[in-house]
Amino acid sequence: MTATPATPVAATLTSLVTRVRDRAAATPDAVAMRHKDLGIWKEVTWAAYWERAELVGHALLALGVEPGDRVAVHAENRPEWLYGDLGTLAARGVTVGLYPTNPPAEVAYLLADSGAKILIAEDQEQVDKALAVIGECPELRHVVYVEPRGIRGRYTDPRLMPWEELLALGAGHRERDPGALDARTAGAGPGDVATLIYTSGTTGPPKGVMLTLGNIEFAVETLVLGGGFASPPPSPSDLTLSYLPLCHVAERAFTVWFNAAAGVQVNFAESIDTVQANLREVQPTILFGVPRIWEKVLAQVDIRLESASPVKKAVGRFWLRVADRIGDTLVRTGGTHTAATRLLYAAGWVFCYRALRERLGMRRVRYAASGAAPIAPDVLKFYMGLGIPMHEVYGMSENTAIATANRPGRVRLGTVGEPHPGVELRIDEATGEIMTRHRGTFAGYWGRPRATADVLGPDGWLRTGDVGEWVDGTHVRITDRMKDVIITAGGKNVAPSEIENALKASPYVKEAVVIGDRRPYLVALIGIEPDTVGEWARRRRIPYTTYRDLSGKPETRALVQGVVDEVNTRFARAEQIKRFAFLPKELDHQDGELTATQKVKRGAVAELFEDLVEGMYAR
Amino acid sequence: MSGTRAGGPSAAPAIPTGRSRRVRGRPLLHTSYAQDMALLDTRAKRVSAAALVLLALALSAVLTDPALEVLAAAYVLAIGAIGLNIVTGYAGQVSLGHAFFVAIGAYTAAALSGPPGGDTLGYGITEIWVWLPAAGLAAAAAGVLVAPLATRLRGLYLAIVTLGLVFLGEHVFKEWQELTGGVGVGREAAVPTLLGVRLDQDGAFGTREQQLYLLMLVLLVVFAVAARNLARSRVGRAFAAIRDRDIAAAVIGVPLTRYKVLAFGVSSFYAGCAGALLFTLSGYVEPGSFNLLLSVQFIAMVLIGGVATVSGAIAGALFLSLLQPLTRALPALVPVISGDTTQTPNVFQVETVLYGLLIVLFLIFEPRGLFGLWIRVRNYWKSWPFSY
């Protein structure tokens, strides 16, 4: 490293940039992150992290990035994402994250809507998407690519630039003007927009949520240092696995903010498909997952136990039943062990839980969280019974993910927990809508003052769009998204997500969409989980070819009918599923049925499979 | 491959990365290739390896002298089996000629350490650190001479050619009386002297058997660790590539001739050393010992123990050596079987049949040998509470 120039640092606003810079100065050799390269987890120290972020920052200055200019990052989770993010923040730019799965049309929309000047694209795939739509993005001036394979020596577009060249540019700029970046950073104010987080857009096009430096600092104080998302608060000895898209506010918090603010060691999974293997290697101490992940792991345990040898199966089943009982007790006590559960757990630890958790990669998890979408309480209870402290948390991009969280020892299943300290939360008496007010409330939707005014009143209260209620005056229970609530022809209000999650808690059900607005009764479109149902069919020697074929089997219908009947017993008559139909295909982001965060776009699905729905009402 | 991320026309300034530290309690989180390839990569392996060595050392103080002698012979055979495993197991070149290389080692050592001016050749150099490497090198030289055949021949043809070596060797050694003493006469074997201390007589470190046992144990550990290290190196990977498909190996840039010569050379070095040591226990070499049966014994050890594993070769050698005292006790239990070679059936015939039977059974039921049995047991618990 070259000699750092003496610049006045004291006056600078504390931000992610200063936090990383201070860590690089205080513990230069400590591990900031690891990424897997050719089978080896390569370490990146804090000094190396800051060095690269600084180079990116200088390079952005050299490329003429002014305060407030947008820099887009289109990559899987990897160190370069963080270098780009921090470098952009240091240059007072605005980071815009794109989902790696975004198809070209959405890339065009996001780049044009944000008006990004510079795009950091991961590889040929993402570069191709950008080049295909570059005509629609007049403000895009440079496309930096990280992986040169397939690009170097073959692509001639003058706007392309390899990552190394960007760093070299930064190094040259730093040599000529060493204090420039620090001077730029020092000018930052808490009201500066730091990042645009695009909403997933279950209805209508995505909107860019503007989060300011002040918002992020409040999130850091509340969620990270205050222990809102990991209690006791995280420290440099904690490890996380980063595998969900970084453009989502939750993963950004658990990766970038946890890392910068608390020094947590971030480990980047190779891809979403290798999460299970990477979990086993990394054995993180803090683990965040979306419901889909937790449901999938649960289903995996189920299949693998089912196909284990008789002795193992018997032992595993027995201890899982015990875990279920432990879970029941923990649910009653709010997550605190009693003497009896401790004893049971200790016995189970020897015979099953230790090995099982090791296999799942959760042996050392001290805090697990589920968020970003509703989850069935049974799934959470399963993990609690295994001794994995599971907490449901709640937040959204618009309030920097700061709203409520279950706290260790005060867990209430079925609720999203208590409001964080310093957070005002109220439930509208007329509509039941949850509203929040605090320093993390966003600055508005990018370029959409009308949409902003719809959700953010002049009094600073943010309308979350979720319907909820208080439980015991301390915890918040969310019924559903406001616009998803179904009013049947009989005039009954039904929250579909509750029914859907109960269905999805079954290992055989992957997707469930409940329909029934202004209809005589409820019906459901159900997508089976191909892994588990396939395994189930294999064991019963039911031959099948494709997903569609498997869904069409009368045996499969009987299996799912059993699940539906079981779920129906838990609901009132008007909330029961009278009929269901199988989705003929797996829902997909590319086909417009799911958002980038794998949430079902109800409208799109109901429209696409209209004949199926009508068929269920016609009979 | 590594050039995909660094380098290029306008290389970025070099940035220090991590020092690749181990992360506590996460044995699968490898931060460097050294950790990935480590011999004893988990705590359990470190502890059990140390315990095994300590146990073997302790045995020298516990067991009786005859038992120690059997074990010492087993250790020496294990060295030979490891050698055969290198060429046949790791590099996949079937060799039936192992007995030939063992003989070369035995006679080189015997000639070097034999008394000068006797009936047979002798140079009076009894220091083990001279004759042991010399025996190995002489055998290795023979191996290197034979190796070019292996680059031309594969499979069955190579097996037949190496089989021919055994017959050639047997004939030469029977006829070359100045060296070997001739059929039925034989000669005294190499004398193990370490820095002037004769290990084949009761001395400072215990009885003759205790001293020899410890010598063989130390040498076995040295040879075994060396073989493991070879197997996990570039050379070992080249061997494996050749074993799996030599044409494919050549295509990905493995020089076939060089590595086949190396495999035969190293393997013969092990065989030579084993030969030199084997007869110090009885103190006597007879040229009739180096027949096809000896080669088959080594193959049996490798196949029963586990192909392409060092611990398997050791296990196989121990298993077959300990089988011998058991079969020798048979005449007392089963009167039909005689202890006399002139009668049929006798224990030696039973032994030969048993070797064949064991090879057949292992190849059918557990081709990975004793090591494979261990792997099964280990995987059962490793995959707990699932089955895979």
Chai-1 contact restraints between the chains, C-beta under 6 A:
chainA,res_idxA,chainB,res_idxB,connection_type,confidence,min_distance_angstrom,max_distance_angstrom,comment,restraint_id
A,V31,B,G18,contact,1.0,0.0,6.0,A-B,restraint_1
A,I40,B,H30,contact,1.0,0.0,6.0,A-B,restraint_2
A,W41,B,L29,contact,1.0,0.0,6.0,A-B,restraint_3
A,W41,B,T31,contact,1.0,0.0,6.0,A-B,restraint_4
A,E43,B,G18,contact,1.0,0.0,6.0,A-B,restraint_5
A,E43,B,T31,contact,1.0,0.0,6.0,A-B,restraint_6
A,T45,B,G18,contact,1.0,0.0,6.0,A-B,restraint_7
A,A48,B,I15,contact,1.0,0.0,6.0,A-B,restraint_8
A,A48,B,P16,contact,1.0,0.0,6.0,A-B,restraint_9
A,A48,B,T17,contact,1.0,0.0,6.0,A-B,restraint_10
A,E51,B,I15,contact,1.0,0.0,6.0,A-B,restraint_11
A,R149,B,T4,contact,1.0,0.0,6.0,A-B,restraint_12
A,P162,B,G8,contact,1.0,0.0,6.0,A-B,restraint_13
A,E164,B,G8,contact,1.0,0.0,6.0,A-B,restraint_14
A,E164,B,A11,contact,1.0,0.0,6.0,A-B,restraint_15
A,E164,B,A12,contact,1.0,0.0,6.0,A-B,restraint_16
A,E165,B,S10,contact,1.0,0.0,6.0,A-B,restraint_17
A,L167,B,A12,contact,1.0,0.0,6.0,A-B,restraint_18
A,A168,B,S10,contact,1.0,0.0,6.0,A-B,restraint_19
A,A168,B,A12,contact,1.0,0.0,6.0,A-B,restraint_20
A,A171,B,P13,contact,1.0,0.0,6.0,A-B,restraint_21
A,E281,B,L28,contact,1.0,0.0,6.0,A-B,restraint_22
A,E281,B,L29,contact,1.0,0.0,6.0,A-B,restraint_23
A,V282,B,L29,contact,1.0,0.0,6.0,A-B,restraint_24
A,Q283,B,R26,contact,1.0,0.0,6.0,A-B,restraint_25
A,R304,B,F386,contact,1.0,0.0,6.0,A-B,restraint_26
A,A308,B,F386,contact,1.0,0.0,6.0,A-B,restraint_27
A,A308,B,S387,contact,1.0,0.0,6.0,A-B,restraint_28
A,S309,B,S387,contact,1.0,0.0,6.0,A-B,restraint_29
A,K312,B,P385,contact,1.0,0.0,6.0,A-B,restraint_30
A,K312,B,S387,contact,1.0,0.0,6.0,A-B,restraint_31
A,G316,B,P385,contact,1.0,0.0,6.0,A-B,restraint_32
A,C352,B,P385,contact,1.0,0.0,6.0,A-B,restraint_33
A,A355,B,W384,contact,1.0,0.0,6.0,A-B,restraint_34
A,A355,B,P385,contact,1.0,0.0,6.0,A-B,restraint_35
A,L356,B,P385,contact,1.0,0.0,6.0,A-B,restraint_36
